[in-house]
Amino acid sequence: MISADGSNLGVLPLEQALAAAKTAGLDLIEISPSAVPPIAKIMDYGKFEYERSKKEKVAKAKVKVSETKEVQVKVGTGEHDMELKAKKAAEWLAEGHRVRAELFLKGRYKGMEEKFLKDRLEKFLLRIPYAYKVAEPITKSPKGFAGVIERDLVAQAKREKESKIKNENPG
């Protein structure tokens, strides 16, 4: 049992604990019911609820929702379009999202050689100007071929450090 000022009162029977809370003019709150013996504290219940809700809000604010964004290229996608899509994928990686890169195949493109198609998607991934690691390797998907990448903070920090050094010492 813990008193209102935070000092440890030791193990007390329930009746004694309730009496101590009543004399203090506060409530007896069971903090850790699963502990043996259970831990209780003498304090104002309203204050306890307020502090608990504040902690939950802070914890909720720290949680960042990560989505899987999708970028779709085709066999005939032009160089400039590939650059734009790679830049967008880099932005998503920087925000902390996973990126699913998909090579969309329709019609006669489905009959093309698998190695060529996988290489085409890998070439697109190499254009992405942000350090990433492969979360799911390139595999056949219902629409064509797809792979999932996610950011690699360690490699990105190293890349940024090298570019900073290169910019300071040109030539």
The 8 nearest C-alpha neighbors of each residue, nearest first, counted from 0:
[[1, 39, 8, 9, 38, 40, 10, 7],
 [0, 2, 40, 7, 8, 6, 5, 39],
 [1, 3, 41, 5, 6, 4, 40, 7],
 [2, 4, 41, 42, 5, 1, 40, 6],
 [3, 5, 2, 6, 1, 41, 42, 7],
 [6, 4, 2, 3, 1, 7, 40, 41],
 [7, 5, 2, 1, 4, 8, 3, 0],
 [6, 8, 1, 9, 0, 2, 5, 10],
 [9, 7, 0, 1, 6, 2, 10, 11],
 [8, 10, 0, 7, 11, 1, 6, 2],
 [9, 11, 0, 8, 12, 36, 38, 7],
 [12, 10, 16, 15, 9, 13, 0, 8],
 [11, 13, 15, 14, 16, 10, 17, 0],
 [12, 14, 16, 15, 17, 11, 18, 10],
 [15, 13, 17, 16, 12, 18, 11, 19],
 [14, 16, 18, 17, 12, 13, 19, 11],
 [17, 15, 13, 19, 18, 14, 11, 20],
 [16, 18, 20, 14, 19, 15, 13, 21],
 [17, 19, 21, 15, 20, 16, 14, 22],
 [20, 18, 16, 22, 21, 17, 15, 23],
 [21, 19, 17, 23, 25, 18, 22, 41],
 [20, 22, 24, 18, 23, 19, 25, 17],
 [23, 21, 19, 24, 20, 18, 25, 17],
 [22, 24, 20, 21, 25, 19, 41, 3],
 [25, 23, 21, 22, 20, 26, 43, 19],
 [26, 24, 43, 42, 20, 23, 21, 41],
 [27, 25, 42, 43, 20, 41, 44, 28],
 [26, 28, 41, 20, 40, 17, 42, 39],
 [29, 27, 40, 39, 30, 26, 41, 42],
 [28, 30, 39, 31, 38, 32, 40, 27],
 [31, 29, 39, 38, 28, 32, 40, 37],
 [30, 32, 38, 33, 37, 34, 29, 39],
 [33, 31, 37, 34, 29, 30, 38, 35],
 [32, 34, 31, 37, 35, 36, 38, 30],
 [35, 33, 37, 36, 32, 31, 38, 30],
 [36, 34, 37, 33, 38, 32, 31, 10],
 [35, 37, 34, 38, 10, 33, 32, 31],
 [38, 36, 34, 32, 35, 31, 33, 39],
 [39, 37, 31, 30, 0, 29, 32, 36],
 [40, 38, 29, 0, 30, 28, 1, 37],
 [41, 39, 1, 28, 0, 27, 2, 42],
 [40, 42, 27, 3, 2, 20, 26, 28],
 [43, 41, 25, 26, 3, 40, 44, 27],
 [42, 44, 25, 46, 26, 45, 47, 41],
 [45, 43, 47, 46, 26, 48, 42, 28],
 [46, 44, 48, 47, 43, 49, 50, 42],
 [45, 47, 49, 43, 44, 48, 50, 42],
 [46, 48, 44, 50, 45, 49, 51, 43],
 [49, 47, 51, 45, 46, 50, 52, 44],
 [48, 50, 46, 52, 51, 47, 45, 53],
 [51, 49, 53, 47, 52, 48, 46, 54],
 [50, 52, 48, 54, 53, 49, 47, 55],
 [51, 53, 55, 49, 54, 50, 48, 56],
 [54, 52, 50, 56, 51, 55, 49, 57],
 [55, 53, 51, 57, 52, 56, 58, 50],
 [54, 56, 52, 58, 53, 57, 59, 51],
 [57, 55, 59, 53, 58, 54, 60, 52],
 [58, 56, 60, 54, 59, 55, 53, 61],
 [57, 59, 55, 61, 56, 60, 54, 62],
 [60, 58, 56, 62, 57, 61, 55, 63],
 [59, 61, 57, 58, 62, 56, 63, 55],
 [62, 60, 58, 59, 63, 57, 56, 64],
 [63, 61, 59, 60, 64, 58, 57, 65],
 [64, 62, 61, 65, 60, 59, 95, 66],
 [63, 65, 62, 66, 96, 95, 61, 67],
 [66, 64, 96, 63, 95, 67, 97, 94],
 [65, 67, 96, 68, 97, 64, 95, 98],
 [66, 68, 97, 98, 96, 69, 99, 65],
 [67, 69, 98, 66, 99, 97, 96, 70],
 [70, 68, 99, 98, 100, 71, 67, 101],
 [69, 71, 100, 99, 101, 72, 84, 68],
 [70, 72, 101, 102, 100, 103, 69, 73],
 [73, 71, 102, 103, 76, 101, 70, 74],
 [72, 74, 103, 76, 102, 75, 104, 71],
 [73, 75, 76, 72, 102, 119, 104, 103],
 [74, 76, 73, 77, 72, 78, 108, 104],
 [77, 75, 73, 74, 72, 80, 81, 78],
 [78, 76, 80, 79, 81, 75, 82, 74],
 [77, 79, 81, 80, 82, 76, 83, 75],
 [78, 80, 82, 81, 77, 83, 76, 84],
 [81, 79, 83, 77, 82, 78, 84, 76],
 [80, 82, 78, 84, 79, 83, 85, 77],
 [83, 81, 79, 85, 80, 84, 86, 78],
 [84, 82, 80, 86, 85, 81, 87, 79],
 [83, 85, 87, 81, 86, 82, 88, 80],
 [86, 84, 127, 88, 82, 87, 83, 126],
 [85, 87, 89, 83, 84, 88, 82, 127],
 [88, 86, 84, 90, 89, 85, 83, 91],
 [87, 89, 85, 91, 90, 86, 84, 92],
 [90, 88, 92, 86, 129, 87, 91, 127],
 [91, 89, 93, 87, 88, 92, 94, 86],
 [90, 92, 94, 88, 93, 89, 96, 87],
 [91, 93, 89, 95, 96, 150, 94, 90],
 [92, 94, 90, 95, 91, 89, 150, 129],
 [95, 93, 91, 92, 96, 90, 65, 89],
 [96, 94, 92, 93, 65, 91, 150, 97],
 [97, 95, 65, 92, 66, 91, 94, 67],
 [96, 98, 149, 67, 148, 68, 66, 92],
 [99, 97, 68, 148, 67, 69, 147, 100],
 [98, 100, 147, 69, 146, 68, 70, 101],
 [101, 99, 70, 146, 145, 69, 71, 147],
 [102, 100, 145, 71, 144, 103, 72, 70],
 [101, 103, 72, 144, 73, 143, 71, 120],
 [102, 104, 143, 73, 142, 101, 72, 71],
 [105, 103, 143, 108, 109, 142, 102, 73],
 [106, 104, 108, 109, 107, 103, 142, 143],
 [105, 107, 108, 109, 104, 110, 111, 103],
 [106, 108, 109, 110, 105, 111, 104, 74],
 [109, 107, 110, 111, 106, 104, 105, 74],
 [110, 108, 107, 111, 104, 105, 106, 143],
 [111, 109, 108, 107, 112, 106, 113, 104],
 [112, 110, 108, 109, 113, 116, 107, 115],
 [111, 113, 115, 114, 116, 110, 109, 117],
 [114, 112, 116, 115, 117, 111, 110, 118],
 [113, 115, 117, 116, 112, 118, 119, 111],
 [116, 114, 118, 113, 112, 117, 119, 111],
 [115, 117, 119, 113, 118, 114, 120, 112],
 [118, 116, 114, 120, 119, 115, 113, 121],
 [119, 117, 121, 115, 116, 120, 122, 114],
 [118, 120, 116, 122, 117, 121, 115, 123],
 [119, 121, 123, 117, 122, 118, 102, 124],
 [122, 120, 118, 124, 123, 119, 117, 125],
 [123, 121, 125, 119, 120, 124, 118, 126],
 [122, 124, 120, 121, 126, 125, 119, 81],
 [125, 123, 121, 126, 122, 127, 120, 85],
 [124, 126, 122, 123, 127, 121, 128, 85],
 [127, 125, 123, 124, 85, 128, 122, 82],
 [126, 128, 85, 125, 124, 129, 89, 86],
 [129, 127, 89, 126, 130, 86, 85, 125],
 [130, 128, 89, 127, 131, 155, 92, 93],
 [131, 129, 155, 151, 154, 150, 128, 132],
 [132, 130, 150, 151, 149, 129, 148, 133],
 [131, 133, 149, 148, 151, 150, 134, 130],
 [132, 134, 148, 135, 136, 147, 149, 131],
 [133, 135, 148, 147, 149, 132, 136, 146],
 [136, 134, 147, 146, 133, 137, 148, 138],
 [137, 135, 146, 133, 138, 134, 147, 145],
 [138, 136, 146, 145, 144, 135, 139, 117],
 [139, 137, 144, 145, 136, 140, 146, 135],
 [138, 140, 144, 143, 145, 141, 137, 142],
 [139, 141, 144, 143, 142, 145, 138, 101],
 [140, 142, 143, 139, 144, 145, 103, 104],
 [141, 143, 140, 103, 104, 144, 105, 102],
 [144, 142, 104, 103, 140, 102, 141, 139],
 [145, 143, 139, 140, 102, 138, 101, 137],
 [144, 146, 101, 137, 100, 138, 140, 102],
 [145, 147, 137, 136, 100, 135, 99, 138],
 [148, 146, 99, 135, 134, 98, 100, 133],
 [149, 147, 133, 134, 98, 132, 97, 131],
 [150, 148, 97, 131, 132, 134, 98, 92],
 [149, 151, 131, 92, 152, 132, 130, 95],
 [150, 152, 131, 154, 130, 153, 132, 155],
 [151, 153, 155, 154, 156, 150, 130, 131],
 [154, 152, 156, 155, 151, 157, 130, 158],
 [153, 155, 157, 156, 151, 152, 130, 158],
 [156, 154, 130, 158, 152, 157, 153, 159],
 [155, 157, 159, 153, 158, 154, 152, 160],
 [156, 158, 154, 160, 155, 159, 161, 153],
 [157, 159, 155, 161, 156, 160, 154, 162],
 [160, 158, 162, 156, 161, 157, 155, 163],
 [159, 161, 157, 163, 158, 162, 156, 164],
 [162, 160, 164, 158, 163, 159, 165, 157],
 [163, 161, 165, 159, 164, 160, 166, 158],
 [164, 162, 160, 166, 161, 165, 159, 167],
 [163, 165, 161, 167, 162, 166, 168, 160],
 [164, 166, 162, 168, 163, 167, 169, 161],
 [167, 165, 163, 164, 168, 169, 162, 161],
 [168, 166, 164, 165, 169, 163, 162, 170],
 [169, 167, 165, 166, 164, 170, 163, 162],
 [170, 168, 166, 165, 167, 164, 163, 162],
 [169, 168, 165, 166, 167, 164, 162, 163]]
